[in-house]
Amino acid sequence: MTIRRHGLRTGQKTGIAKKRNTAISPAMKAAQWKPGQSGNPSGRPHKTPFTAALLRIVEKKIANDPGGRVLLDGIAQQLVAKASKGDLASIRELADRIEGTPPRSITLGGEGGGAIPFVNVSPAENEKRIMELLAKAGGAGDSDSAD
């Protein structure tokens, strides 16, 4: 014998969806993210176990040092000493640390930093422009002169 609930067999669906309460309280509405707002503005925290280990080591005092310097001071002293003897890698490292690393990228853009305009030209116009640029640059560029 099958047990019936509300005129249906067990496990049979009614086809009627239950209505959810979708009303949001004012407090919940105020706490919602605004469009374009991140739920995690700081991002995932960086884990730096290697950096932490290095810092622990270089902050230790140098044994038997009369000035009471830490290891990092000794490393900096060695870097300056090597740079003063002309070691290019040490000079470069000092310059980067003191003045900052020079920019390594070039940003291309059109007038005022906008988009670069694309002009569709015929092959003849393109050839003419190339010849103009070569002449301006001092290159021979005259392909007909070899005939």
VMD Tcl script that draws the C-alpha trace (Angstrom):
set ca {
  {0.00 0.00 0.00}
  {1.37 3.45 -0.99}
  {1.10 6.26 1.49}
  {-0.43 9.35 -0.04}
  {0.09 12.94 0.93}
  {-2.22 15.53 -0.44}
  {-3.46 13.04 -2.98}
  {0.03 12.25 -4.34}
  {2.21 9.20 -4.07}
  {5.42 9.48 -2.08}
  {8.20 11.17 -4.07}
  {5.83 12.57 -6.69}
  {6.20 16.32 -7.27}
  {3.28 18.70 -7.27}
  {4.57 21.01 -9.98}
  {3.75 23.96 -7.75}
  {6.77 26.02 -6.78}
  {6.97 27.38 -3.28}
  {7.23 31.13 -3.12}
  {10.32 32.50 -1.44}
  {10.38 35.51 0.75}
  {12.58 37.82 -1.35}
  {11.99 40.95 0.71}
  {15.24 42.51 1.95}
  {15.36 44.43 5.18}
  {16.77 47.99 5.07}
  {19.79 46.88 7.13}
  {20.58 44.11 4.61}
  {20.05 46.50 1.69}
  {22.58 48.96 3.18}
  {25.14 46.16 3.61}
  {24.87 44.97 -0.01}
  {27.74 45.71 -2.38}
  {27.20 48.57 -4.74}
  {27.65 47.96 -8.49}
  {31.36 47.82 -9.30}
  {32.34 47.43 -5.64}
  {34.58 44.52 -4.72}
  {33.70 42.23 -1.87}
  {37.38 41.95 -1.02}
  {39.01 45.30 -1.83}
  {42.39 44.43 -0.32}
  {42.55 41.14 -2.17}
  {43.98 37.94 -0.81}
  {46.70 38.70 1.73}
  {50.21 38.00 0.49}
  {52.03 35.22 2.27}
  {55.72 36.04 2.57}
  {57.36 33.32 4.63}
  {60.65 33.64 2.73}
  {60.79 37.41 3.21}
  {59.98 37.01 6.89}
  {62.78 34.44 7.26}
  {65.27 36.72 5.51}
  {64.28 39.68 7.69}
  {64.77 37.61 10.86}
  {68.28 36.70 9.72}
  {69.49 40.11 8.51}
  {68.21 41.85 11.65}
  {70.51 39.77 13.90}
  {73.54 41.52 15.38}
  {76.97 40.75 13.92}
  {79.01 38.76 16.44}
  {81.98 40.63 17.97}
  {81.17 43.84 16.04}
  {82.31 46.86 18.08}
  {79.67 49.09 16.45}
  {76.85 46.69 17.30}
  {75.77 46.57 13.65}
  {73.21 44.11 12.33}
  {73.92 41.79 9.40}
  {72.00 44.01 6.98}
  {74.36 46.91 7.76}
  {77.33 44.65 6.93}
  {75.74 43.58 3.64}
  {75.10 47.21 2.68}
  {78.71 48.09 3.58}
  {80.00 45.27 1.33}
  {77.78 46.43 -1.56}
  {79.11 49.98 -1.30}
  {82.71 48.72 -1.05}
  {82.34 46.57 -4.21}
  {80.68 49.45 -6.08}
  {83.49 51.82 -5.10}
  {85.98 49.37 -6.64}
  {84.11 49.53 -9.97}
  {81.95 46.39 -9.80}
  {79.25 47.20 -12.38}
  {76.60 44.89 -10.89}
  {77.05 46.55 -7.47}
  {76.90 50.02 -9.01}
  {73.70 49.11 -10.85}
  {72.15 47.66 -7.68}
  {73.00 50.78 -5.67}
  {71.62 53.07 -8.35}
  {68.39 51.05 -8.55}
  {68.00 51.08 -4.76}
  {68.75 54.78 -4.37}
  {67.21 56.32 -7.50}
  {64.70 53.63 -8.42}
  {64.69 51.23 -11.33}
  {64.37 53.00 -14.71}
  {61.08 52.37 -16.56}
  {61.29 49.38 -18.89}
  {58.12 49.72 -20.91}
  {56.96 52.09 -23.60}
  {53.34 53.07 -23.93}
  {52.30 53.70 -27.50}
  {49.40 55.94 -28.36}
  {48.07 58.47 -30.79}
  {47.61 62.21 -30.32}
  {47.12 63.13 -26.66}
  {47.53 59.51 -25.55}
  {44.45 58.37 -27.47}
  {44.07 55.52 -29.90}
  {46.46 55.15 -32.82}
  {44.47 55.90 -35.98}
  {44.41 53.18 -38.59}
  {44.43 54.43 -42.16}
  {43.64 52.04 -44.97}
  {45.85 52.92 -47.93}
  {46.39 51.32 -51.29}
  {49.63 49.44 -51.98}
  {50.78 52.30 -54.27}
  {50.16 54.90 -51.52}
  {51.93 52.68 -49.02}
  {54.97 52.33 -51.34}
  {55.04 56.11 -51.89}
  {54.97 56.76 -48.12}
  {57.75 54.24 -47.50}
  {59.92 55.98 -50.11}
  {59.23 59.37 -48.48}
  {60.25 58.04 -45.07}
  {63.38 56.38 -46.46}
  {64.37 59.60 -48.24}
  {63.80 61.56 -45.04}
  {65.93 59.04 -43.10}
  {68.70 59.26 -45.70}
  {68.24 55.75 -47.08}
  {68.49 54.93 -50.80}
  {65.07 53.27 -51.01}
  {64.67 53.81 -54.77}
  {63.75 50.33 -55.97}
  {63.60 51.48 -59.63}
  {67.26 52.62 -59.71}
  {68.57 49.03 -59.95}
  {66.92 48.51 -63.35}
}
mol new
graphics top color blue
foreach p $ca { graphics top sphere $p radius 0.5 }
foreach p [lrange $ca 0 end-1] q [lrange $ca 1 end] { graphics top cylinder $p $q radius 0.2 }
display resetview
